[in-house]
Amino acid sequence: MHPDEIPRTTLTQSDAVAVGSAWITDRARQMGVRVLLLKGPGAAHLELRAPKVSSDIDVLVEPGGVDALRAAAEKSGWVSRFTPESPHLLEPHSVTLYHPDWPIDLDLHTYWPGFLADRNEVFEQLWNGRVEWSLAGIAVDLPGLAPSALILALHALRRPRKERRPGDLQALIEATRALFPGADASALVECARQLGALDTARPLLTALDPAAPHDGSHPEALRRWRLNAGTAGYTEAWLLALGSAPWRAKAGILLRAVVPSEREMRGLHPDIPPGRRALARARRRRLAHGLREIPRAAKSFARALR
C-alpha cells in the first residue's frame, strides 16, 4: 500500500489514522525497523479512553531508526514540518510530517518524554511487553496496558499547566482504576519504576496507590520535566541555555533570543505579514513578551528546584 494511491477526498481523519497507522507499520516492518503505535485508536482498544478521532499518528521508533523511516515516508510524499531552532527544556523527541493529500500528521518519536530510564532499555521493555492488534487489515504493535496508561498520563502532564485539560487526566485515572483494581495497581507502579516514571507520572500513580514511592534517580531530567510542565513559552529554555553555556557562547545565545532569524520568526508565527517592518514589529512584541515573562520563569525555576 502506498499513501499516494489514495486520493484525499476518500479519507476522513478516522480512516486516515487507521490506514496511515497500518501503512507506516508495514513500511517499517519491510525495512526491519521496530515501531509501536501510541495513543490514538489503540488506547481506545485497550479501554484506556473513549473512542475519538485523532488528528495524528504517534509512532515510537526503535533507537536509531527514525532517520531511515523518515526518509522512507518522504519518498512517499510526506513532508517535514517546521522545527524551531530555539532551545528546549526537553530534548526534541519527534519529527512531524504531513502529506498534502492526507488530513493528519505523522509523528515519529525517538523517545517518549517522561520515561527517564535509559531509552534503549525503555524501548526494549515496551517492545517485549507489546500486544498485537489488527488495524486496517494489518497486524500492528501497541505497548501493553500498563505502559500505555503511563504514556497517556505523561502526554497530559507534559503540557504546560495552562494548556492542560484536567478532564483528560481524570478520565484516564478512572479508566485505569477500573483496569487495575485494588492490589493490581502495584503492577502499574512497578512498570513506572522500570521505565523511570515514578515521579513524572505521579498524579496517576498516587490516585491508584497513595503509597507509590518516589524515585530520585534522574534529578536533572526530572528538573527539566518540572520546568517544562510549569512553562508557558520558551523563556525558561532560553534562560537555562544562557545560564549553562560557557561564557564565550553566551553573547550568541542572547542575540538569538533577542533577535531570532527571519526563518525562526516566520516558522513560529506564520501569521506575520510579508515585509521587514512587519517582521520588526513582531520581534519587538516577542521581546516585550519575553521580558514580562522573566519573573514568572524565575518562579518556575524556584519551584523545580524544591
N, C-alpha and C positions, 0 to 999 in steps of 0.2 A: 504494500500500500504506500502511495506517495501523496503527500499533502496537496500537491498541485493538481492532482487528479479530481479533487472535489471542489466544485465551484462554491464560492462563499454563500451564494443565495440559498443553498440547500442546508446550510449549517446554522442551527441555533447554538447558543452558548452551551447548553447542556450536551448537545450532540458533539460539539467541537471538543469539549473536555473529554468525553468518552473516547472518541475516535483518536484525538491527539494523544491521549494517555496510552492507548494501545499502540499507536504508531511509534512513539518515542521509546516505549519498552521494547518493541520488536526490533527497532533500528539499533538500539544499544545491545540487544542480545546478539544480533548478527555481528556486531563489532567486538564481542567479548567483553563488554563493559557492563558491570552490575549496577542496576538502578532500583530504587524503591520509590513508589508513589506515596506522597504525603498529603494529608488533609483531604479536601475535596470529597468526591463520592465514596472514596474508601473509608473515610471517617464515618459516614452515614451507614455504610455496610457493617462496620464494627459497632454500630449503635452508640457512638460517642456523641453524635449530634443529629439533629433532624436533617432530612434531605434538603438541600438548597442548591441553587445554581451558582457555580463558581465562575469567576472571571479569569482564572488562570489555572495552569497545571504546575504543581510543585513536584520536582523530581530531585531526590537526593542521589548524587552520583558518587560512585566509589572514589576514594582519593586518587588523584592523578588522571581521572577520566573525563573531566569536564571539557577540556580543550578539544579533544577529539570528537566528543559528542556535539559540542557547539559547532564545530566545522561541518559535521555531517548535516546538522539542522540548517546551517546557512546554505549549503549546497541545494537544499530543498526549498529555498526561498524565504527562510526565516531571517530576520534582521535584528541585530543587537540594538537595544535601546541605549539612550544616552546614560553614561555613568559619570557622576560628579568626580572631580579631581580633589575635592576638599577632604580634609581629614575625617576619619570616622572613629567613634568611640568603640565600636565593634568592628573587627576586621570584616571587609566585604565578604559576603557568604554566598552570593549567587550572581549569575548573569541572566539578564532578562531579554527575551527575544519576542518579536511579534512577526506576524505574517500578514501581508496586505489583504489576503483573502480569507483570513480566519478572525473570528470575533473574540479571541482570547490571547493571553500572553503565555509564554513558556518560560518558567523559572528553573534554571539548572543550578542546584545548590552544591557547593563544595563541602559544607558542613551545616549543622543546624544550631543557630545561636541559643545558648543556654545549656547545652551539653558541654560541660567544661573539661571532661576527661579527654585523654588523647584521642584525636579524631580518627585515626586508623582503628583503634580499639572500639570506639563508638560505632563506626560503620560495621565492623565485623560482628559486634553484638546484635545490632539491628538486623543484619543480614541473616545471621544464624537463627534468629527468632522470627523470621518473616512468615507471613501467611500468604497463600496464593488465592487469587480471586479472578474470575473471568469478567473481562470488560471489553465490550465491542468485539467479542469473539476471540480475544487474545488473553492468555494467562498472564496476569500482572502480579507483581510482588508488593505487599504492603508490610510495614513494620507490624509487630504483634500488638495486642490490645494495650498492654501497659505502656510501652514506648509511644504508641500513637496518642494515648491520653496525655502523656508528658509533652509531646510535640505540639498538640493543640494548646496546652496551658502556656508553654513557653512562647508560642506565637502571640497569644493575647497579652502576656506580661512584658514582652519585649517592647511593645509600643510605648511611646511617651504617654504619661498619665492622662493628659488631656485628650488624647486620641483613642483611649480605650473605650470599649463598650462593656460595662460591668455585667450586662446580661449574658454576654458570651461566656465569660468565665463561670458565672453562677450556673448556667445551663450545663456546662461541662462538669462542674462539681456534682450536680445532681445525677447526671448520666453515669459518671464514674462511680459514684457511691452505690448506684444500683448494680453496676457490673462488678464491683469489688466490695461486697458487703462484709461488715464486721472485721474478723481477723484476716480476711483476704486482702485488706488494704496493705498488709505487710509486704505483699508481692510487689505492689506499686512502689512502695518506699524503697525496697531493695533494688528494683530496677533503676530508680532515680539515683541511688548510691553508686551503682555500677557505671552509670552514664555521666556522673558528675552534675546532677541536677537537684541535689537535696536542698540547696539554698536558693537556686533560681526558680524552681517550681514550688517553692514553699507554700504559697496560698492554697494550691490544690492539695498538697500532701497533708497539711495540718487540718484541712477541712475534713479529711478522712481519718487522720490519725494525729491528734493533738500532740502526741509524744514523739512525732517524727524527729530524728536527730538532725543536727547541723553537720556540715562537712568541714569547711575551712581549709581545704587542701589547695584551693586555687584563688588566693586573695586578690591578686592583681586583675585576673579575669572577672572575678566577682565585683570588684570595684567598678570596672568599666561597664559591666552589666547594669549595676545600680545607677550609674551616671546616665546611661542611655535611657533607662526607664523613667528617669526624672527630668529628661531634657525635652525641649520643645523646638529645637533647631540645631544649628551647627556650632553655637557659641562655645559650649563645653569642649567639643572636639578641637576647635581652634586653640582654646586656652591650654588644653592638655598637650597638644602638639608643640605649642610655643614654649611651655614650661619644661618639656622633656628633651627638647632639641639642644644640641651643642650651640655655644654662643655664635659660632661662625654661620650657623644656619638660621638663627632667629630673625634676622632682618628680612631674609627672603620669605619666610613663613608669614611674617607680619605684613609684608607687601601683598602677598597673595590673598590674605584675609581682608585687607582694606580695599584693594583694587583687583578683584578677580578678573580673569581673562574674559574677553567677549564670548568665547565659546562656553565657558562655565556659566556666565550670567544668562545667556540665552537658552542654554540647556536646562537650567534650573527654573527659569521664568520665561517660557516660550511666548507669553503674552506681551513681552516688551515690544513696543512698536519699532519699526526699522529706523535707522539713523543713529548718529553719535550722541545727539542731545538726549534722546530717549534713553540710551544706554547710560549716559552720565547721571541722569535723574534717578534711574533705577539703582545705580551704585550708591548714590547719596542716601536713598531710602534704606538700602541694605545696611550701610554703615551706621545710620542713626538707630535702626532697629537693634543692631549688634551691640551698640554702646548701652542702650536701655536694658539689654538682656544680661549684661555683665554681673550686676548684683544678684540676680536670680541664679545665674550659673555658679557664682561663688557659694550660694546656699546649697546648691546641688552637690558641689564638691564636699562641703562640710557634712552633709547627710551621708554621702557614700563612704566617708572615712570613719563613721561611727562603728 
